[in-house]
Amino acid sequence: MRHFQSHRSATAARTAAQAWLIYDRLFRIAGRLGVGRDGFLKTTIYLEDMNDFAVVEAIAQCFFPHDPPALTLLQPSGLSMPGARVQIDAVLLSSG
């Protein structure tokens, strides 16, 4: 059991790090487009392991502390990037 817990912690930490990087990139892209936090209408999260949702949700709350966008959560049979534990896409509302 102890080995399983340490493995879960390691994979959850990798998932959290990937989620942070993705949200950071999404916010940078949104900023270049002149879209603020309120311009995020919806995010779709694709998880390798549904058990990692809590860590991804905690990261999302750092970026969206109030009024988060709508969320769709999916667990596909595989993610498109090798080594990916999470993929996230966003729908933004642009005024331009």
Residue frames as a rotation matrix with the C-alpha (Angstrom) as fourth column:
MET 1
0.571 0.821 0.000 0.00
0.821 -0.571 0.000 0.00
0.000 0.000 -1.000 0.00
ARG 2
0.381 -0.499 -0.779 2.80
0.221 -0.769 0.600 2.40
-0.898 -0.401 -0.182 0.83
HIS 3
-0.695 -0.645 0.318 4.34
0.420 -0.005 0.908 1.96
-0.584 0.764 0.274 -2.65
PHE 4
-0.128 0.741 0.659 0.98
0.969 -0.049 0.243 2.71
0.213 0.669 -0.712 -4.24
GLN 5
0.732 0.437 -0.522 0.57
0.586 -0.795 0.156 5.93
-0.347 -0.420 -0.838 -2.24
SER 6
-0.056 -0.818 -0.573 4.01
0.084 -0.575 0.814 7.19
-0.995 -0.003 0.100 -3.19
HIS 7
-0.731 -0.124 0.671 3.31
0.650 0.174 0.740 6.35
-0.209 0.977 -0.046 -6.83
ARG 8
0.312 0.919 0.241 -0.03
0.940 -0.335 0.061 8.24
0.137 0.208 -0.969 -6.63
SER 9
0.580 -0.133 -0.804 1.71
0.333 -0.862 0.383 11.24
-0.743 -0.490 -0.456 -5.10
ALA 10
-0.522 -0.850 -0.073 4.33
0.209 -0.210 0.955 11.28
-0.827 0.484 0.287 -7.84
THR 11
-0.588 0.343 0.733 1.78
0.800 0.109 0.590 11.04
0.123 0.933 -0.339 -10.65
ALA 12
0.560 0.800 -0.215 -0.48
0.826 -0.558 0.078 13.62
-0.058 -0.221 -0.973 -8.99
ALA 13
0.216 -0.573 -0.790 2.51
0.215 -0.762 0.611 15.98
-0.952 -0.302 -0.041 -8.68
ARG 14
-0.803 -0.486 0.346 3.32
0.407 -0.023 0.913 15.52
-0.436 0.874 0.217 -12.38
THR 15
-0.113 0.859 0.499 -0.31
0.956 -0.043 0.291 16.18
0.271 0.510 -0.817 -13.26
ALA 16
0.637 0.334 -0.695 -0.36
0.609 -0.770 0.188 19.31
-0.472 -0.543 -0.694 -11.08
ALA 17
-0.273 -0.832 -0.482 2.85
0.167 -0.535 0.828 20.62
-0.947 0.146 0.285 -12.68
GLN 18
-0.783 0.036 0.621 1.47
0.620 0.113 0.776 20.02
-0.042 0.993 -0.111 -16.17
ALA 19
0.272 0.959 0.080 -1.84
0.952 -0.281 0.123 21.70
0.141 0.043 -0.989 -15.29
TRP 20
0.390 -0.195 -0.900 -0.02
0.395 -0.848 0.355 24.75
-0.832 -0.494 -0.254 -13.90
LEU 21
-0.685 -0.727 -0.051 2.05
0.209 -0.264 0.942 25.06
-0.698 0.634 0.333 -17.07
ILE 22
-0.532 0.563 0.632 -1.04
0.821 0.160 0.549 24.74
0.208 0.811 -0.547 -19.28
TYR 23
0.547 0.774 -0.318 -3.08
0.829 -0.554 0.076 27.33
-0.117 -0.306 -0.945 -17.37
ASP 24
0.052 -0.621 -0.782 -0.10
0.247 -0.751 0.613 29.69
-0.968 -0.225 0.114 -17.36
ARG 25
-0.872 -0.383 0.305 0.20
0.353 -0.061 0.934 29.37
-0.339 0.922 0.188 -21.16
LEU 26
-0.118 0.911 0.395 -3.53
0.959 0.000 0.285 29.83
0.259 0.412 -0.873 -21.64
PHE 27
0.604 0.333 -0.724 -3.43
0.610 -0.778 0.151 33.04
-0.512 -0.533 -0.673 -19.59
ARG 28
-0.394 -0.806 -0.442 -0.42
0.158 -0.534 0.831 34.31
-0.905 0.257 0.338 -21.57
ILE 29
-0.781 0.178 0.599 -2.20
0.621 0.124 0.774 33.65
0.064 0.976 -0.207 -24.86
ALA 30
0.295 0.953 -0.065 -5.38
0.950 -0.285 0.128 35.27
0.104 -0.099 -0.990 -23.56
GLY 31
0.291 -0.258 -0.921 -3.35
0.424 -0.828 0.366 38.30
-0.858 -0.497 -0.132 -22.44
ARG 32
-0.786 -0.618 0.002 -1.81
0.234 -0.294 0.927 38.69
-0.572 0.729 0.376 -25.91
LEU 33
-0.550 0.677 0.489 -5.34
0.717 0.084 0.691 38.65
0.427 0.731 -0.532 -27.30
GLY 34
-0.786 0.213 0.580 -6.47
-0.354 -0.925 -0.141 41.27
0.506 -0.316 0.803 -24.80
VAL 35
0.271 0.884 -0.381 -8.70
-0.125 0.425 0.897 38.80
0.954 -0.195 0.226 -22.98
GLY 36
-0.409 -0.363 0.837 -8.85
-0.836 -0.220 -0.503 38.91
0.367 -0.906 -0.214 -19.19
ARG 37
-0.971 -0.010 0.239 -9.87
-0.152 0.799 -0.582 36.33
-0.185 -0.601 -0.777 -16.63
ASP 38
-0.208 0.978 0.030 -13.56
-0.292 -0.032 -0.956 37.08
-0.934 -0.208 0.292 -17.26
GLY 39
0.036 0.178 -0.983 -13.11
-0.989 -0.137 -0.061 36.25
-0.146 0.974 0.171 -20.94
PHE 40
-0.940 -0.302 -0.155 -12.68
-0.316 0.946 0.072 32.53
0.125 0.117 -0.985 -20.23
LEU 41
-0.066 0.997 -0.044 -16.09
-0.956 -0.051 0.288 31.06
0.285 0.061 0.956 -21.03
LYS 42
0.910 0.382 0.160 -15.35
-0.405 0.900 0.160 27.33
-0.083 -0.210 0.974 -20.83
THR 43
-0.267 -0.962 -0.053 -12.50
-0.960 0.261 0.101 24.95
-0.084 0.078 -0.993 -20.25
THR 44
0.852 0.374 -0.368 -12.28
-0.411 0.912 -0.025 21.31
0.326 0.172 0.930 -21.21
ILE 45
-0.043 -0.847 0.530 -9.95
-0.964 0.173 0.199 19.13
-0.261 -0.502 -0.824 -19.16
TYR 46
0.675 0.100 -0.731 -8.77
-0.394 0.886 -0.242 15.78
0.624 0.452 0.638 -20.50
LEU 47
0.235 -0.554 0.799 -7.29
-0.945 0.063 0.322 13.58
-0.229 -0.830 -0.508 -17.79
GLU 48
-0.404 -0.480 -0.779 -5.21
-0.566 0.800 -0.199 10.45
0.719 0.360 -0.595 -18.11
ASP 49
-0.636 0.160 -0.755 -6.48
0.595 0.725 -0.347 9.44
0.492 -0.670 -0.556 -14.65
MET 50
0.219 0.845 0.489 -9.73
0.180 -0.527 0.830 10.77
0.959 -0.094 -0.267 -13.14
ASN 51
0.544 -0.069 -0.836 -8.19
0.832 0.174 0.527 10.41
0.109 -0.982 0.152 -9.68
ASP 52
-0.558 -0.826 -0.085 -6.05
0.828 -0.560 0.012 13.46
-0.057 -0.064 0.996 -10.55
PHE 53
0.101 0.660 0.745 -9.05
0.636 -0.619 0.462 15.78
0.765 0.427 -0.482 -10.88
ALA 54
0.801 0.236 -0.550 -8.66
0.595 -0.416 0.688 17.14
-0.066 -0.878 -0.473 -7.34
VAL 55
-0.095 -0.909 -0.407 -5.12
0.661 -0.363 0.657 18.36
-0.744 -0.207 0.635 -8.01
VAL 56
-0.649 -0.079 0.757 -6.10
0.710 -0.420 0.565 19.90
0.273 0.904 0.329 -11.34
GLU 57
0.431 0.879 0.204 -9.11
0.664 -0.462 0.588 21.58
0.611 -0.119 -0.783 -9.72
ALA 58
0.553 -0.308 -0.774 -6.81
0.655 -0.413 0.633 23.04
-0.515 -0.857 -0.026 -7.03
ILE 59
-0.612 -0.783 0.108 -4.55
0.649 -0.420 0.634 24.49
-0.451 0.459 0.766 -9.73
ALA 60
-0.324 0.580 0.748 -7.56
0.716 -0.367 0.594 25.88
0.619 0.728 -0.296 -11.62
GLN 61
0.671 0.623 -0.403 -8.73
0.724 -0.434 0.536 27.63
0.159 -0.651 -0.742 -8.44
CYS 62
-0.106 -0.788 -0.607 -5.41
0.669 -0.508 0.543 29.48
-0.736 -0.348 0.581 -8.31
PHE 63
-0.911 -0.256 0.322 -6.10
0.410 -0.486 0.772 30.92
-0.041 0.835 0.548 -11.76
PHE 64
-0.353 0.875 0.331 -9.87
-0.023 -0.362 0.932 31.33
0.935 0.321 0.148 -11.29
PRO 65
-0.973 -0.095 -0.212 -10.40
0.200 0.125 -0.972 32.17
0.119 -0.988 -0.102 -7.60
HIS 66
-0.412 0.885 -0.217 -13.89
-0.145 -0.299 -0.943 33.55
-0.900 -0.357 0.252 -8.28
ASP 67
0.523 0.783 -0.338 -16.48
-0.472 -0.064 -0.879 32.68
-0.710 0.619 0.335 -10.92
PRO 68
-0.571 -0.756 0.320 -14.59
-0.150 0.479 0.865 29.97
-0.807 0.446 -0.387 -12.81
PRO 69
-0.450 0.393 -0.802 -15.61
-0.891 -0.141 0.431 29.24
0.056 0.909 0.414 -16.39
ALA 70
0.711 0.695 0.108 -17.87
-0.684 0.719 -0.124 26.34
-0.164 0.014 0.986 -17.30
LEU 71
-0.394 -0.885 0.247 -16.04
-0.835 0.457 0.306 23.03
-0.383 -0.086 -0.920 -17.22
THR 72
0.794 0.439 -0.421 -16.19
-0.559 0.800 -0.219 19.82
0.241 0.410 0.880 -19.20
LEU 73
-0.092 -0.801 0.592 -14.16
-0.875 0.349 0.336 16.92
-0.476 -0.487 -0.733 -17.79
LEU 74
0.801 0.320 -0.505 -13.23
-0.561 0.696 -0.448 13.92
0.208 0.642 0.738 -19.92
GLN 75
0.032 -0.794 0.607 -11.07
-0.530 0.502 0.684 10.82
-0.848 -0.343 -0.405 -19.61
PRO 76
0.543 0.134 -0.829 -10.13
-0.832 0.214 -0.511 9.75
0.109 0.968 0.228 -23.14
SER 77
0.981 -0.191 0.029 -8.50
0.188 0.979 0.078 6.42
-0.044 -0.071 0.997 -23.92
GLY 78
0.057 -0.997 -0.046 -5.22
0.972 0.045 0.229 8.31
-0.227 -0.058 0.972 -24.39
LEU 79
0.625 0.061 -0.779 -3.83
0.065 -0.998 -0.025 11.82
-0.778 -0.035 -0.627 -24.65
SER 80
0.985 -0.103 0.138 -2.22
0.135 -0.029 -0.990 13.14
0.106 0.994 -0.015 -27.81
MET 81
0.394 -0.896 0.205 1.15
-0.713 -0.439 -0.547 14.10
0.580 0.069 -0.812 -26.32
PRO 82
0.246 -0.379 -0.892 3.50
0.377 0.885 -0.272 11.40
0.893 -0.270 0.361 -25.01
GLY 83
-0.663 -0.549 -0.509 3.89
0.629 -0.040 -0.776 11.69
0.406 -0.835 0.372 -21.24
ALA 84
-0.605 0.503 0.617 0.91
-0.467 -0.852 0.238 13.99
0.645 -0.144 0.750 -20.88
ARG 85
-0.847 0.389 -0.363 -1.23
0.530 0.556 -0.641 13.44
-0.048 -0.735 -0.677 -17.80
VAL 86
0.101 0.866 -0.489 -3.57
0.569 -0.453 -0.686 16.34
-0.816 -0.209 -0.539 -18.53
GLN 87
-0.791 -0.189 0.581 -4.59
0.581 -0.528 0.619 18.47
0.190 0.828 0.528 -21.49
ILE 88
-0.103 0.740 -0.665 -6.73
0.609 -0.482 -0.630 21.58
-0.787 -0.470 -0.401 -21.20
ASP 89
-0.686 -0.067 0.724 -8.35
0.635 -0.540 0.552 23.76
0.354 0.839 0.413 -23.80
ALA 90
-0.471 0.465 -0.750 -10.31
0.461 -0.595 -0.659 26.95
-0.752 -0.655 0.065 -23.36
VAL 91
0.003 0.549 0.836 -13.00
0.915 -0.339 0.219 28.93
0.404 0.764 -0.503 -25.13
LEU 92
-0.644 -0.336 -0.687 -12.39
0.596 -0.784 -0.175 32.66
-0.480 -0.522 0.705 -24.83
LEU 93
0.578 0.791 0.201 -14.65
0.794 -0.488 -0.361 35.61
-0.187 0.369 -0.910 -25.47
SER 94
-0.589 -0.808 -0.006 -12.84
0.759 -0.555 0.340 38.28
-0.278 0.195 0.940 -27.42
SER 95
0.247 0.685 -0.685 -14.13
0.339 -0.723 -0.602 41.80
-0.908 -0.084 -0.411 -27.86
GLY 96
-0.226 -0.462 -0.858 -12.24
-0.563 -0.656 0.502 42.25
-0.795 0.597 -0.112 -31.11
